[in-house]
Amino acid sequence: MGAKKKLKRKIKSLKAAEQAQPAPAAKTPLVSPLAPASFPDLPVIKGARFATVAAGVRYKGRTDVLLAQLDAGTVMAGTFTRSATRAASVLDAQAKIAGDSAEGACILVNSGNANAFTGAKGQESVTEICRAVAEKSGLPQARVFTSSTGVIGEALPHERIITALDELVNGLDENGLPAAARAIMTTDTFPKGAAATVEIDGQLVQIAGIAKGSGMIAPDMATMLVYIFTDAKIARPVLQAMVSKLTDRSFNCITVDSDTSTSDMLLVAATGQASGPAIVDAGSDAAKAFGAALGDVMRDLAHQVVRDGEGATKFIEVAVTGARSEDDARKVAFAIANSPLVKTAVAGEDPNWGRIVMAVGKSGAEADRDRLSIRFGPHLVAAHGQVAPSYAEEIGASYMKGQELVIGVDMRLGSGAATVWTCDLTNRYIEINADYRS
């Protein structure tokens, strides 16, 4: 009996010690070492108001739904993932994007659940959310756009979003865009924002944008969510053509892991409340000035997505010149940027330029080994089919220690050129994605 009593006391003591231990801390993302020093100051966009709420779609204790309300006269433009398995929200927004601007618009975004590969339930969720937002805002359903981001294959608990609509509508604020940037995050480690001001015909026009994206990032509309707002007065066809062109120069020039998402889109809303004449001619000086400023914002946001690549420690620019065509240049650039061998070598600060040669060779682009040259930043590494006489391993190793790297490849076959931005591939990427649904 004495032995049994001792065992019971031991078990009781162990249980008490276990209960006294603090609960394990919630997993929090490590902020990317490539993150900007601070979130930028975003200007107020006349005619646009924002609100966020913690609806508990998936996450607890953090905002996860954004509502943006845009005044009458707002025109919308967008680009969308071309995934063959795109989500109901993408298909719905694509069908609506060219609609009438007379009655304004609303954008509702939830994080945590992608509402993708959810069958008829996915469309039902979109329909119910659009119906509820239209009722609360007084807009037709055709002017309500939704986006969802997060886990694929789980039904969206849209009733939680609908229940939160009163709080969202009552909280609409022209200063709410920074909070909106946080509400749309999933595995992001920092909120992403960018802004620009441009003078057109003596009047100031404001542009402000937010984005989310960290993993499942590859071209084909760049696989992320991006929302840009401006008070510019611009014709919808001009804006749409501009957005499509600029997307190819920004979001379609980045890759983190070569995976294209099901759910992502870019929406640009122009409220038309800036002073001055409308931009109606794509070739006008006004259109060129506005396009340059919008392009700056889009490129800035695209770079921030790469800088927040899951587990990233290096920001890499891959610049290809001298290809037979622009298409060939893009093939080479993406072959390098998407190569796990290249990306892991960079993560290990190994100047293994042989992996660059490999990527060029597998790209499918026309190449001539004996014309090819490779640079790490300003350092010539290889030329004329062999290592450059001036290159030493220590030079490359020292360069690879930096956080901002440029890999340059000159094909010396023509005038085709392309620049792509990517990041390294580290153990942290595996950790994030192994635990994504837990």
N, C-alpha and C positions, 0 to 999 in steps of 0.2 A: 504493500500500500504506500509505503514511504516513497518508493521510486515513482509511482503514478502521480503522487501529489507534487513531487519535484518537477515532473514533466509538464503537468498542468500549469504550475507556476511559471515555468520557462516559456510555454506557449503564450500565456497571458502577458508576460513581459515583452515578448517579441511583438505581439499585436499592438501593445501600447506604444512601443518604440516606432512601429510603422505608422501609426496614426499621428504621432507627434511630428513626423517628417512633413515639411512643406510640400504642397501640391506641385507637381512639375510645372515649370513655367511654360506658358503658351509659346509655340514656335513663332518667332518674329523674324522677318527677313533681314539679313544683313544688308545695310545700305551699300549699294555699288560704290566701289572706290572711284568710279568714273563719273559719279553724280555731280551735277552742278553745285556750286557752293551754296546756293539758295534758290528758292522759287522766285521767278521774275515778277516784277510789278506788271499786272495786266490792266490795261485801260478799261474804263466802262464803255460798253458798246450800246449806244442809244438804240432802244427798241428791243433789247434782249434782257431777260431776267432769269435767275437760276435758283434752284433750291435742291437740297439733298436731305436724305432721311436714312435712318437705320431700320430697314424693313425686315431684316432677318432672313433674306432670301437664302443665304448659305452661311454667311459670317455672323458672328455674335459680337456685339459691342463696337461696331464700326459702321459708318455710313456705306450704303451699298446701292442706293437708287438716286438717280439724278433726273430732275425735270427742268427743261429749258423751255421758256415761253417766248415767242417771237411775235412782234407786232404785225398788224396788217401791212401789206406791201413787201414783206420779206420774200426774197427768191431763194430757192434751194438748188444746190448742185452737189453731186457726189460721185464717188467711185466705190466699187464693191468687189469683194473677193470673188474670184472666178472658180472657186472650189465647186466640184460637181456635187458635193454634199452640203451645200450652203444652207444655213438655218432659215426658218420661217421669217424671222425679222428682216433678213437681208432681202429675200424675195419680195416681201411686202414693201420695203423702202424703195427698191428698184422700180416697182410698179407705180409708185407715187411721186417719184422725184421730180418729174416734169410738170407737176400740177399747178393750178392757178394760185397766185400769191395774194389775191385780194383779201383773204381772211386770216393771214398770218400762219403760224405753224407752232407745233410743240414737238420736242424731242424728249423721249423718256428712255433712260439707259439703266439696266441693272447689271451688277457684277456678281460673280459667284456661280452663276448657272448660265450656260450658253444657249439653252433652249434649242439645241441642235440634235438631229437624229432622234426626235421625239414623236414622229409620226403626226397623225391628225391632232394630237394634243398640243403640239407646237404651234400650229396655226390657230387653234382655239385660244391659246394663251395670248397670242398677238392680237387677235380680234377682240377679246375681252378687255385687254389693256387699252387698246385704241378707243373702244367704245366708252370706257370709263373716263379716259382723259378728255375725249371730245365733249362728254357731258359736263365735266367740271370746268372746262375752258371755254365752252361755247363755240368750239371749232368743229368743222366736219371731220369725220374719221379719216378722210383722204389727206388731211393736213397734219396727221399725227404720225410721227416716225418713231419706231422703237429699235433698240439695240440690246443684245444680251451677250455677255462674255463670261466664261468660266468653264465649268465641267460639262463635257458633252455626254448626251445620252440619258440625262435625268430630267423628268418632267419639271417644268418651271412652276413653282408655287405662286402663280400670278395673283391669287387672292390676297397674299401678303402685300403685294405692291399696290393693289387697288385700295386696300384698307388704309394705306399710308397717303393716299392722294390728297385728302383734305389738309394734312400737315404740309405736304409739298406745295400745294397751291397757296396756302396762307403764308408760306415762308419765302415766296419768290422775291428775289432781291437782285438789283442790277450789279451788286458787288459780290455775287455768289460764285463767280467762276473759279477762283482758287479752291474753294471747298469742293466744287464739282470735279476738279482734277483728282482729288483723293477718292471720291465716291466710286469712280470707275476702275480703280486699281484691282488687280488680282494678285499675281505673283510679283508685280512691280515693287521695287524697293524705294522709289521716290515718285512724287507726282510730277507730271511733265506739263510745262506751259511755255508759250512763246508769244511775242507780240511785236508789232511794227506800226509805225506811223508814217504816212506818206502824204505829201502835199500834191493835190490835184486841182488845177485851175485856181490856185490861191487858197484852197480850202483843205483843212486837215481831215484825213480819213484814217480811222483806227481799225486795226486788225488784231484779234487775240484768239489763241487756240490752245486746246488741251489735247492730250493723247494718253492712251494706255497701251502697253505692250512690253513684253519682256522675253517671252518664249513663244514657240510656234510662230516664228517670224521668218518669212521668206517672200520674195516677190510674187506677184499675182494679185495685186492690190495690197501687198505688204503686210497683210495679216495683223491687224490691230484695230483699235477704235480711235478715231480722230474727229474732233469737232472744232471747227473754226468759225468765228463770228466776226462780222465786219459791218460797219454802218455805211459802207459804200453803196452808191446808187448805180446799179449795173444791170444790164439786160441779162436775163437768164441764159440765153444761148451763148453769149460771150463768156459769162462766168463758167458755164459747164465746159466749154472748149478749153478755157484756161486751166481749170482744175484737172481735167484729164491729162493735159500736156505736162503740167507741173508734177502730177503724181508720178509720171514716168521718170522724172528727174530727181525725185526725192524718195518717196516711200517704196517705189519699185526698184530702188537701187540699194536696198539694205537687206541683210540676211543675218539671222542669229543661228538658226539650226536647220535651214532648208525646208522647214515644214510649213505648209500653207493651211491656215485655219478655215473653219466652216462659217464663221460668224461675223466677220469684220468688215468695216466700212469706214469711209471718210465722208463727212457731211460738211458743207460750207454754206452758211446762212448769211445773206446780205440783207440787212434791214432797210436799206435805202434812206436812212435818216440823216446822212451827211449832207451838208450844203453843196450847192453847185450842180451843174448839169449831169445828167446820167451818162454812163459809159455805154455806148451802143455800138461802137466800131472797134473791132478787135485790133485793128491796125493803128489806132490813134495813139498819140503820146500819152493820153490819160490811161488807156488800157495797158500800155507798156509799163508805165510807172507803177500802177496798181499791181500788175502781174509780177513785177520784180519784188515788190514788198511781200506779196502773198507767197511767192516762191521762197523767200528768206524764212518766213514762218514755218512753211512746210518742211524745208530742209532741216531747220533747227529741231523741230519735233521728231523728224525721222532719225537724226543723229542721237537724240536723247533716248529713243527706243533702243538703239544699238548699245548705248552706254549703260543701259539697264538690262542688257542681255543676261539671262539667267546664269549667274556665276561668273560674269565677265570681270576680267582684270585689265584687259588691253583693248583699246579702240584702234581698229585697223582700217586704213584706207588702201584699197587695191586699185591702182591706176594703170590701165592698159592703153597703150598708144601703138600706132603703126600697124594696126590690124588691117586685113583686106577689106573689112566693112565694119560698120558699127555693130551689127549683129554678131560678128565674130569676136569683136572686142568684149561684148557683154558675155559671150560664152566663156571666154578665157577668164574674165574677172570673177564670174560666179563660180567657175570651177575651182579657182583658188580660194575664194571666200567661203565656199561651202565644204571644202575638204577637211574632214576630221584630222587628217595627218598634219595639214598645215596649221590648223587651229590649235591642236594640242602641242605642236612644236613651239608655237608662239607662247602658249601658256607656260611652257617649261623654259622659256627664254633661250631656246635652241635655234641658232641661225641656220637651220637645215634647208638650204636653198634648193637642194635636190627635190624636195617636195613641191616646190614651185614648178620646177621643170616637169615633174610628174603630172601636176594639175593642168598645165598648158597642154601636154600631150593627150590627156584624156578628154579635153573640152569639146572636141568635135570641130574646132575651128582650124582653118588652114594655118600651118606653122612650118617654119624652116629652122631646124636646130641650129644651123650655123649662122643665122642672122639674129637670133634671139638674144636679148640682153635683159639682165635682172638687176634691180637696185633695191637695197634696204635704205630708205630715206635717201640721203645724198651719196651713199656709198655704192659704187659699181661693184657688183658681186660676180657676175658672169657675163661673158660676151663671146661671140664667134664660136659657140659650141663648147666652151670650156670656162673654167674659173678665170677671173680677171687677174693679171699679174700683180696688180696693185692691192688685191684683196687679201686680208688675213683673217683667220677665224676670230681673233680677239676683237676685231672691228665689229663684226656682226654680233658677237656675244654682248658687247657693250651697248650696241644700239638696241638690242632686244630687251634690255632692262627698262626701257622707257614705257610709259603708259599710252603714248600716242605714236603709232607706227604707220609708215607708208611702205607698201610693197609695190614697186614699179616694174612693169614689164613692157618692153618695146619689141613688137613683133617684126618691125622693119619690112613690112610687106605692102603697106598702103597708108591711108589716112584715117582709118577707123579708130575711134577712141571710146572708152567708157570708164567710169569711176563707180566703184561699189564700196559700201561701208559695212564692216562686220566686226566681230569680236572674237576673243579666244574661247576655247572650250576647256573647262576645268572640272574637277571633281564636284564642285558645288552645283553644277548643272545637273549632274546625276542625282544628287541629294534632293534638290528641289522637285525634280520630276518624279522621283521614286515616292515622294511623300505627298504629291499634289492633291490626291483625293482623300488623304487621311486627316 
